[in-house]
C-alpha cells in the first residue's frame, strides 16, 4: 500500500483530477461568489465609483489580499460583477421578449427593457456606459461587451433570420453595435424625460428603429404621433 494514498485518494492514475481537486475548486468558486455578493452590497450603499477593495474585503469578512486570489484587480472584479448582473437581466428580458408575437415586437420590448433597467440600475448603467477607463480596457481586451450583446440578442436574431423577418444585408457585429447605441440613446432620453414611461416610446421605436432591422414585407404595429415631439 502506498503511503499517503487512502481509499479516497486525491490523485488518480494518469494524472486525472480527483475528489480533492474538485473540492478545492468548489471552495474557490464559493469564495468568488461571496466576494461578488459583498461587492454588490457595497455598490448598493456607496455606488460603483466610491466602492473600494477595502470596502469589499470588510463586507466579505476577509482580508484585502484574499480578494486577489479570485480577481486580478478592481477592474477585473467589477467586470465579473457587471457581467453576472447583465446575464441575470438578460434572462428576465428574454422572458418578456419571448411572449411577443413578432420579431419587431421582440426588438422593441428588448430595447425598452434594457433602457428602463439600465436607467435605474447602477451596475447595468456602469456596464453599458463603460464609465471607467480601466474597466473599458478590460471590456475591449476580452470582447466581453460583444459577447454579452450576442447573448442578449442572438437567439432572437437567429430566429428572425430563419423566418425571413431580419434584413439580409446586415452583418451581425453591426447589428450588435447599433442595438447597443440605440440602447444608450434610450437610456439618455429616459434620463432627460424621467416623468415619461416606456409605453410612450413604443410607437417611436416601431416607426424609426424597426424598419432598420426588419424586412420591408414584415408587418409592424400601427403607429401614433411621435411622443417625443408632443
VEXDREN-2710 file (C-alpha; in Angstrom, 1 decimal):
% VEXDREN-2710
k/r/px/py/pz
1/UNK/0.0/0.0/0.0
2/UNK/1.3/3.5/-0.9
3/UNK/1.8/5.9/2.0
4/UNK/-0.5/8.9/1.9
5/UNK/-2.9/7.3/-0.5
6/UNK/-6.1/6.0/1.3
7/UNK/-9.4/4.9/-0.1
8/UNK/-10.3/8.5/-1.0
9/UNK/-7.0/9.4/-2.7
10/UNK/-6.8/12.9/-4.2
11/UNK/-4.8/11.7/-7.2
12/UNK/-5.9/9.1/-9.7
13/UNK/-3.9/7.2/-12.2
14/UNK/-2.7/9.1/-15.3
15/UNK/-2.8/12.5/-13.5
16/UNK/-6.6/12.8/-13.7
17/UNK/-8.2/15.4/-11.5
18/UNK/-9.8/13.8/-8.4
19/UNK/-12.0/14.4/-5.5
20/UNK/-9.6/16.7/-3.6
21/UNK/-9.1/18.9/-6.6
22/UNK/-12.8/19.2/-7.2
23/UNK/-13.4/20.2/-3.5
24/UNK/-10.7/22.8/-3.8
25/UNK/-12.3/24.2/-7.0
26/UNK/-15.7/24.3/-5.3
27/UNK/-14.3/26.2/-2.4
28/UNK/-12.7/28.6/-4.7
29/UNK/-15.9/29.2/-6.7
30/UNK/-17.8/29.7/-3.4
31/UNK/-15.3/32.2/-2.2
32/UNK/-15.5/34.1/-5.5
33/UNK/-19.3/34.2/-5.3
34/UNK/-19.1/35.5/-1.7
35/UNK/-16.8/38.3/-2.8
36/UNK/-19.1/39.3/-5.7
37/UNK/-22.1/39.3/-3.3
38/UNK/-20.2/41.5/-0.9
39/UNK/-19.2/43.9/-3.8
40/UNK/-22.8/44.1/-4.9
41/UNK/-24.0/45.1/-1.4
42/UNK/-21.2/47.8/-1.1
43/UNK/-22.2/49.2/-4.5
44/UNK/-25.8/49.4/-3.5
45/UNK/-24.7/51.5/-0.5
46/UNK/-21.9/53.6/-1.9
47/UNK/-22.1/53.4/-5.7
48/UNK/-19.6/52.0/-8.1
49/UNK/-17.0/54.7/-8.1
50/UNK/-16.9/55.1/-4.3
51/UNK/-16.7/51.4/-3.6
52/UNK/-13.1/50.3/-2.8
53/UNK/-11.4/46.9/-2.4
54/UNK/-11.1/47.6/1.3
55/UNK/-14.9/48.1/1.5
56/UNK/-15.5/44.8/-0.3
57/UNK/-13.0/42.9/1.9
58/UNK/-14.6/44.2/5.1
59/UNK/-18.1/43.4/3.8
60/UNK/-17.0/39.9/2.9
61/UNK/-15.2/39.4/6.2
62/UNK/-11.8/38.6/4.6
63/UNK/-8.5/40.4/4.1
64/UNK/-7.9/42.5/1.1
65/UNK/-5.1/40.2/-0.3
66/UNK/-7.7/37.3/-0.2
67/UNK/-9.7/39.1/-2.9
68/UNK/-6.8/38.8/-5.2
69/UNK/-6.9/35.1/-5.1
70/UNK/-10.1/35.4/-7.2
71/UNK/-9.6/38.7/-9.1
72/UNK/-6.5/40.3/-10.5
73/UNK/-7.6/43.8/-9.7
74/UNK/-10.6/46.1/-9.0
75/UNK/-11.5/46.3/-12.7
76/UNK/-11.5/42.5/-13.1
77/UNK/-13.8/42.2/-10.1
78/UNK/-16.2/44.9/-11.4
79/UNK/-16.2/43.3/-14.9
80/UNK/-17.1/39.9/-13.3
81/UNK/-19.9/41.5/-11.2
82/UNK/-21.4/43.5/-14.0
83/UNK/-21.2/40.5/-16.4
84/UNK/-23.1/38.3/-13.9
85/UNK/-25.6/41.1/-13.3
86/UNK/-26.2/41.7/-17.0
87/UNK/-26.7/38.0/-17.6
88/UNK/-29.4/37.9/-14.9
89/UNK/-31.0/40.9/-16.6
90/UNK/-30.8/39.1/-19.9
91/UNK/-32.7/36.1/-18.5
92/UNK/-35.5/38.3/-17.2
93/UNK/-35.7/40.3/-20.5
94/UNK/-35.8/37.1/-22.6
95/UNK/-38.9/36.0/-20.6
96/UNK/-40.6/39.3/-21.6
97/UNK/-39.4/39.2/-25.2
98/UNK/-40.5/35.6/-25.8
99/UNK/-44.1/36.5/-25.1
100/UNK/-44.2/38.8/-28.1
101/UNK/-45.8/37.8/-31.4
102/UNK/-43.2/39.1/-33.9
103/UNK/-39.5/40.0/-34.2
104/UNK/-40.5/43.7/-34.4
105/UNK/-42.2/43.4/-31.1
106/UNK/-39.4/41.5/-29.5
107/UNK/-36.9/44.0/-30.8
108/UNK/-38.8/46.9/-29.3
109/UNK/-39.6/45.2/-26.0
110/UNK/-35.9/44.1/-25.6
111/UNK/-34.7/47.7/-26.2
112/UNK/-37.2/49.1/-23.8
113/UNK/-36.4/46.6/-21.1
114/UNK/-32.7/47.3/-21.4
115/UNK/-33.2/51.0/-21.3
116/UNK/-35.6/51.0/-18.4
117/UNK/-33.5/48.8/-16.2
118/UNK/-30.3/50.4/-17.3
119/UNK/-31.6/53.9/-16.5
120/UNK/-32.4/53.0/-12.8
121/UNK/-29.8/50.3/-12.1
122/UNK/-26.2/51.4/-11.4
123/UNK/-24.5/48.2/-12.4
124/UNK/-26.2/48.0/-15.7
125/UNK/-25.5/51.7/-16.4
126/UNK/-21.9/51.1/-15.4
127/UNK/-21.5/48.2/-17.9
128/UNK/-23.2/49.9/-20.9
129/UNK/-21.6/53.4/-20.4
130/UNK/-18.1/51.9/-19.7
131/UNK/-17.5/54.9/-17.4
132/UNK/-14.2/53.7/-16.2
133/UNK/-11.1/53.7/-18.4
134/UNK/-9.6/50.5/-16.8
135/UNK/-12.8/48.5/-17.0
136/UNK/-13.3/49.8/-20.5
137/UNK/-9.9/48.4/-21.4
138/UNK/-10.9/45.0/-19.9
139/UNK/-14.2/45.0/-21.8
140/UNK/-12.4/45.6/-25.1
141/UNK/-9.5/43.3/-24.4
142/UNK/-11.6/40.2/-23.7
143/UNK/-14.5/41.2/-26.0
144/UNK/-16.9/41.0/-23.1
145/UNK/-19.3/43.7/-24.4
146/UNK/-19.6/42.0/-27.7
147/UNK/-20.2/38.6/-26.1
148/UNK/-22.9/40.0/-23.8
149/UNK/-24.6/41.7/-26.8
150/UNK/-24.6/38.4/-28.6
151/UNK/-26.0/36.5/-25.6
152/UNK/-28.8/39.1/-25.3
153/UNK/-29.8/39.4/-29.0
154/UNK/-28.7/36.4/-31.0
155/UNK/-31.4/33.9/-30.0
156/UNK/-34.0/36.3/-31.4
157/UNK/-31.9/37.5/-34.4
158/UNK/-31.3/33.9/-35.4
159/UNK/-35.0/33.1/-35.3
160/UNK/-35.9/36.2/-37.2
161/UNK/-33.2/35.4/-39.8
162/UNK/-34.6/31.9/-40.2
163/UNK/-38.2/33.2/-40.5
164/UNK/-37.2/35.9/-43.1
165/UNK/-38.0/38.8/-40.7
166/UNK/-34.5/40.1/-40.4
167/UNK/-32.9/42.1/-43.2
168/UNK/-30.4/40.0/-45.1
169/UNK/-28.0/42.9/-45.8
170/UNK/-26.9/43.4/-42.2
171/UNK/-23.8/41.9/-40.6
172/UNK/-24.2/40.6/-37.1
173/UNK/-21.5/42.7/-35.5
174/UNK/-23.1/45.8/-37.0
175/UNK/-26.5/44.7/-35.6
176/UNK/-25.0/44.3/-32.1
177/UNK/-23.2/47.7/-32.3
178/UNK/-26.3/49.6/-33.5
179/UNK/-28.6/47.9/-31.0
180/UNK/-26.1/49.0/-28.3
181/UNK/-26.2/52.6/-29.5
182/UNK/-30.0/52.7/-29.5
183/UNK/-30.0/51.3/-26.0
184/UNK/-27.7/54.1/-24.8
185/UNK/-29.8/56.7/-26.6
186/UNK/-33.0/55.4/-24.9
187/UNK/-31.2/55.5/-21.6
188/UNK/-30.2/59.1/-22.1
189/UNK/-33.8/60.0/-23.2
190/UNK/-35.2/58.3/-20.1
191/UNK/-32.7/60.4/-18.0
192/UNK/-33.9/63.7/-19.5
193/UNK/-37.6/62.8/-19.6
194/UNK/-37.8/60.9/-16.3
195/UNK/-41.5/61.5/-16.0
196/UNK/-42.3/59.5/-19.1
197/UNK/-42.8/55.8/-19.4
198/UNK/-41.7/53.0/-21.8
199/UNK/-45.1/52.8/-23.5
200/UNK/-44.7/56.4/-24.7
201/UNK/-41.7/55.3/-26.8
202/UNK/-43.1/52.1/-28.4
203/UNK/-44.6/53.8/-31.5
204/UNK/-41.5/55.9/-31.9
205/UNK/-39.3/52.7/-32.0
206/UNK/-41.7/50.9/-34.4
207/UNK/-41.6/53.8/-36.8
208/UNK/-38.0/54.9/-36.7
209/UNK/-36.0/51.8/-35.5
210/UNK/-37.8/48.7/-36.6
211/UNK/-37.5/49.5/-40.4
212/UNK/-33.7/49.5/-40.0
213/UNK/-33.7/45.8/-38.9
214/UNK/-36.9/44.2/-40.2
215/UNK/-37.6/43.2/-43.8
216/UNK/-39.9/45.5/-45.6
217/UNK/-42.6/42.8/-46.1
218/UNK/-42.8/42.1/-42.3
219/UNK/-45.8/43.9/-40.8
220/UNK/-45.2/46.1/-37.8
221/UNK/-47.8/47.6/-35.5
222/UNK/-49.7/50.7/-36.4
223/UNK/-48.2/53.9/-35.1
224/UNK/-49.5/57.1/-33.5
225/UNK/-47.9/60.6/-33.4
226/UNK/-44.3/60.8/-32.1
227/UNK/-44.4/61.1/-28.3
228/UNK/-41.0/62.9/-28.3
229/UNK/-42.4/65.8/-30.1
230/UNK/-45.7/66.0/-28.3
END
